[in-house]
């Protein structure tokens, strides 16, 4: 026999489901952000911008790196042989993006940074290019 369910019980079930779902999405996003930050070319790009004098002058200290926009699949992706990351960066003077492109020949190898561009509102500067012997 069917019993009537109180509205407050239904609201509690819905709220519990929402909390579980939201927590699951939050944890999943944090795990993916952690995996992105553990990529070797992510760390290398941060070292490059930290040691690049013109980039430091353009952004202003301290340089803060934000989270990768996981929904932007055009600028942020990792596949078998190539990777593109768009890292939001900001300093006291300006803010913009570090565009990092890396490649590898096989899944057994680590990614190798090919280039790093600093994209600001007014300009875009290549601060590292593995094809040239010295960065600009």
C-alpha positions as CSV (number, residue, x, y, z in Angstrom):
1,X,0.0,0.0,0.0
2,X,1.3,3.4,-0.9
3,X,1.8,6.0,1.9
4,X,1.9,9.7,1.5
5,X,5.4,11.2,1.7
6,X,5.8,14.5,3.4
7,X,7.1,17.4,1.4
8,X,9.8,18.1,4.0
9,X,11.1,14.5,3.5
10,X,11.3,15.1,-0.3
11,X,13.1,18.4,0.2
12,X,15.7,16.7,2.5
13,X,16.3,13.9,0.0
14,X,16.7,16.5,-2.8
15,X,19.1,18.6,-0.7
16,X,21.2,15.5,0.2
17,X,21.4,14.5,-3.4
18,X,22.5,18.0,-4.4
19,X,25.2,18.1,-1.7
20,X,26.5,14.7,-2.7
21,X,26.6,15.7,-6.4
22,X,28.2,19.1,-5.8
23,X,30.8,17.5,-3.5
24,X,31.6,14.9,-6.2
25,X,32.0,17.5,-8.9
26,X,34.2,19.7,-6.6
27,X,36.5,16.7,-5.7
28,X,36.7,15.6,-9.4
29,X,37.7,19.2,-10.5
30,X,40.4,19.4,-7.7
31,X,41.8,16.1,-8.8
32,X,42.1,17.1,-12.4
33,X,43.7,20.5,-11.4
34,X,46.2,18.6,-9.4
35,X,47.0,16.3,-12.3
36,X,47.5,19.3,-14.6
37,X,49.8,20.9,-12.1
38,X,51.9,17.7,-11.9
39,X,52.6,17.8,-15.6
40,X,56.3,18.5,-16.2
41,X,55.7,21.3,-18.8
42,X,53.4,23.1,-16.3
43,X,56.2,23.3,-13.8
44,X,58.7,24.3,-16.5
45,X,56.5,27.1,-17.8
46,X,56.3,28.6,-14.3
47,X,60.1,28.5,-13.9
48,X,60.5,30.1,-17.4
49,X,58.1,33.0,-16.6
50,X,59.7,33.4,-13.1
51,X,63.2,33.8,-14.6
52,X,62.1,35.9,-17.7
53,X,63.0,39.5,-16.9
54,X,60.5,41.1,-19.4
55,X,57.7,38.9,-18.3
56,X,58.3,39.7,-14.7
57,X,58.4,43.5,-15.5
58,X,55.2,43.2,-17.6
59,X,53.2,41.4,-14.9
60,X,54.8,42.8,-11.8
61,X,55.7,40.8,-8.7
62,X,54.4,38.6,-7.2
63,X,53.2,36.5,-10.2
64,X,50.2,34.4,-9.2
65,X,49.0,31.5,-11.3
66,X,45.3,30.7,-11.4
67,X,43.4,27.5,-12.2
68,X,43.2,26.0,-15.7
69,X,39.8,26.5,-17.2
70,X,38.9,22.8,-17.6
71,X,35.9,23.6,-19.8
72,X,38.0,25.4,-22.4
73,X,39.0,22.3,-24.5
74,X,40.3,24.5,-27.4
75,X,43.1,26.0,-25.3
76,X,43.5,23.3,-22.6
77,X,44.1,19.7,-23.7
78,X,46.4,16.8,-23.3
79,X,46.4,14.0,-25.8
80,X,48.9,11.2,-26.6
81,X,51.6,13.3,-28.2
82,X,50.7,17.0,-27.7
83,X,49.5,19.3,-24.9
84,X,48.3,22.8,-24.8
85,X,47.7,24.7,-21.5
86,X,46.4,28.2,-21.0
87,X,47.4,29.3,-17.6
88,X,45.9,32.5,-16.1
89,X,48.6,34.6,-14.6
90,X,48.5,37.9,-12.8
91,X,50.8,40.3,-11.1
92,X,50.6,43.8,-9.6
93,X,50.9,45.6,-12.9
94,X,49.0,43.4,-15.4
95,X,47.4,40.0,-16.0
96,X,47.0,37.6,-18.9
97,X,47.7,34.1,-19.9
98,X,50.7,31.8,-20.3
99,X,50.1,29.6,-23.4
100,X,52.2,26.5,-23.1
101,X,52.6,24.0,-25.9
102,X,54.5,20.7,-25.4
103,X,55.0,17.5,-27.3
104,X,56.3,14.0,-26.8
105,X,57.1,11.2,-29.3
106,X,55.4,8.4,-27.4
107,X,53.4,7.7,-24.3
108,X,56.6,6.4,-22.6
109,X,58.3,9.8,-22.8
110,X,57.7,13.0,-20.8
111,X,56.3,16.0,-22.5
112,X,58.9,18.5,-23.8
113,X,58.0,22.2,-23.8
114,X,58.1,23.6,-27.3
115,X,57.1,27.2,-26.6
116,X,55.6,29.5,-24.0
117,X,53.8,32.7,-24.9
118,X,52.8,35.4,-22.5
119,X,49.5,36.9,-23.7
120,X,48.5,40.2,-22.2
121,X,45.6,42.5,-23.2
122,X,47.8,44.7,-25.4
123,X,50.4,42.2,-26.7
124,X,51.6,38.6,-27.0
125,X,55.2,37.7,-26.5
126,X,57.0,34.4,-27.0
127,X,59.1,34.0,-23.8
128,X,60.5,30.6,-24.6
129,X,61.0,28.7,-27.9
130,X,62.8,25.4,-27.9
131,X,63.6,25.9,-31.6
132,X,65.9,28.8,-30.8
133,X,68.8,28.5,-28.5
134,X,68.0,31.5,-26.2
135,X,64.7,32.9,-25.0
136,X,63.8,36.5,-25.8
